[in-house]
Amino acid sequence: MGGTKRADARRNEEALLDAAAEAFVASGVDVPVRDIATRAGVGVGTIYRHFPTRADLIVAVYRHQVEACAEAGPALLEAGDSPHAALARWIDLFVDFLVTKHGLAEALQSDDAAFKTLHAYFLDRLVPVCTELLEAAVTAGEIQPGMEAYQLLRGVGNLCIGAENNPRYDARRMVELLVAGLRVRQRA
């Protein structure tokens, strides 16, 4: 059985990571561990058993959410009405990922070694998914060719900067306009 976790242990860890992510959204990454434990319905010791340091927990939550976003792309493409609709829905999930990172950006900029590889991990997992969605939409004739996944993700990220601090700024609406602008223009 070596390195594989039991199914119930994986479910418990996922529930804990989801609870931690919710707590980070509500209160930032410095939320007390007891609040996360309460939200997850576990004892504080359970959290420390899985994640000995706060940095370990932050990294695990980040990776968990990147994985969820990465896995959603192919599923949306398979189940979606059209490749453009799948791309738009996936970008919407990506926006959720970006705008709910209260305090995470600061933590990722810290000197903590645990955070050093996260940006590369993020790019390694999400750029190929975005590329697949873009290529499917181009092949379907729904969007214009030439948009690179990295450029699109970077543009979406830039549109989301500061969204949590300004109630008058609607990052989601700006991103919708960006994604709509990718569509092929019909000639009159």
C-alpha positions in Angstrom: 0.0 0.0 0.0 3.1 2.1 0.3 2.6 5.7 -0.9 -1.1 5.7 -1.7 -3.6 7.0 0.7 -6.9 5.3 1.6 -9.9 6.8 -0.2 -11.4 8.1 3.1 -8.0 9.7 4.1 -7.9 11.5 0.7 -11.5 12.7 1.1 -10.7 14.0 4.6 -7.6 15.8 3.3 -9.6 17.3 0.4 -12.4 18.5 2.9 -9.7 20.0 5.0 -8.1 21.8 2.0 -11.5 23.1 0.9 -12.2 24.4 4.5 -8.8 26.0 4.6 -9.4 27.6 1.2 -12.8 29.0 2.4 -11.1 30.3 5.6 -8.4 32.0 3.5 -11.0 33.7 1.3 -13.0 34.9 4.4 -10.1 35.9 6.6 -6.8 35.7 4.7 -4.0 33.2 5.0 -3.2 34.3 8.6 -6.6 32.9 9.8 -6.2 31.0 13.1 -5.7 27.2 12.5 -8.5 26.6 15.1 -10.9 28.4 12.7 -9.9 26.2 9.8 -10.3 23.1 12.1 -13.7 24.2 13.1 -14.8 24.8 9.5 -13.4 21.4 8.5 -15.0 19.6 11.5 -11.6 18.2 12.7 -9.3 18.9 15.6 -6.3 21.3 15.3 -4.0 18.3 15.7 -5.4 16.7 12.6 -4.4 19.8 10.6 -0.9 19.8 12.1 -0.6 16.1 11.4 -1.2 16.7 7.7 0.4 20.1 7.4 3.1 20.7 10.1 3.5 24.4 9.2 1.2 27.1 7.9 3.4 27.3 4.8 2.7 23.6 4.2 -1.0 24.2 4.4 -0.9 27.2 2.1 1.1 25.3 -0.5 -1.3 22.4 -0.3 -4.4 24.6 -0.7 -2.8 26.4 -3.6 -1.8 23.1 -5.3 -5.3 21.6 -4.6 -7.0 24.6 -6.3 -4.6 24.6 -9.3 -5.3 20.9 -9.7 -9.1 21.5 -9.6 -8.8 24.2 -12.2 -6.5 22.1 -14.4 -8.9 19.1 -14.2 -11.9 21.3 -15.0 -10.6 22.3 -18.5 -10.8 18.9 -20.2 -14.1 18.1 -18.4 -15.7 21.4 -19.6 -14.5 20.8 -23.1 -15.9 17.3 -23.2 -19.3 18.4 -21.7 -19.6 21.9 -23.0 -21.9 23.3 -25.7 -19.0 24.6 -27.7 -15.2 25.0 -27.2 -15.7 28.8 -26.8 -18.3 28.2 -24.0 -15.9 25.7 -22.4 -13.1 28.3 -22.6 -15.3 31.0 -21.1 -16.4 28.8 -18.3 -12.9 27.7 -17.5 -11.6 31.3 -17.6 -14.5 32.1 -15.1 -13.1 29.3 -12.8 -9.6 30.8 -13.3 -10.9 34.2 -12.2 -12.5 32.6 -9.1 -9.1 31.1 -8.4 -7.3 34.5 -8.8 -9.7 36.8 -6.9 -10.0 34.5 -3.9 -6.3 34.5 -2.9 -6.5 37.0 0.0 -3.0 37.3 1.3 -1.7 34.5 -0.8 0.1 36.8 -3.2 2.0 38.3 -0.3 2.8 34.8 1.1 4.1 33.7 -2.4 6.4 36.7 -2.5 8.0 35.8 0.8 11.4 34.1 1.2 9.8 30.9 2.4 11.3 28.0 0.4 8.0 26.2 0.4 6.6 28.9 -2.0 9.5 29.1 -4.5 8.2 26.4 -6.9 4.5 27.3 -6.9 4.5 29.8 -9.7 6.2 27.3 -12.0 3.8 24.6 -10.9 0.9 27.0 -11.7 2.2 27.6 -15.2 3.1 24.0 -15.8 -0.4 22.8 -15.0 -2.6 25.7 -16.3 -0.9 26.9 -19.5 -1.4 23.5 -21.3 -5.1 23.3 -20.3 -5.7 26.8 -21.6 -3.8 25.9 -24.8 -6.0 22.9 -25.3 -9.1 25.0 -24.8 -7.9 27.8 -27.2 -6.9 25.3 -29.9 -10.3 23.6 -29.7 -12.0 26.9 -30.1 -9.8 27.9 -33.0 -10.4 24.5 -34.7 -14.1 24.9 -34.3 -13.8 28.3 -36.0 -15.2 30.1 -32.9 -12.2 32.3 -32.0 -9.4 33.9 -34.0 -6.1 32.1 -34.1 -3.0 33.7 -32.6 -3.8 34.0 -28.9 -1.2 32.2 -26.7 -2.4 30.7 -23.5 0.3 32.4 -21.4 -0.8 35.8 -22.8 -4.4 35.1 -22.1 -3.8 33.9 -18.5 -1.5 36.9 -17.9 -4.1 39.3 -19.3 -6.8 37.8 -17.1 -4.5 38.0 -14.1 -3.8 41.6 -14.8 -7.5 42.4 -15.0 -8.1 40.7 -11.6 -5.4 42.7 -9.8 -7.0 44.7 -7.0 -10.5 43.4 -7.6 -10.9 42.5 -3.9 -10.1 46.0 -2.8 -12.4 48.0 -5.0 -16.1 47.3 -4.9 -16.6 49.5 -8.0 -14.3 47.4 -10.2 -15.9 44.3 -11.7 -13.0 42.1 -12.8 -15.3 39.4 -13.9 -17.1 41.7 -16.3 -13.7 42.9 -17.8 -12.6 39.3 -18.3 -16.0 38.5 -20.0 -15.3 41.3 -22.4 -11.8 39.9 -23.1 -13.0 36.4 -23.7 -15.9 37.7 -25.9 -13.3 39.7 -27.9 -11.6 36.4 -28.9 -14.6 35.4 -31.0 -14.3 35.3 -34.8 -15.9 38.4 -36.3 -18.6 37.7 -38.8 -18.3 39.8 -42.0 -21.5 41.6 -43.0 
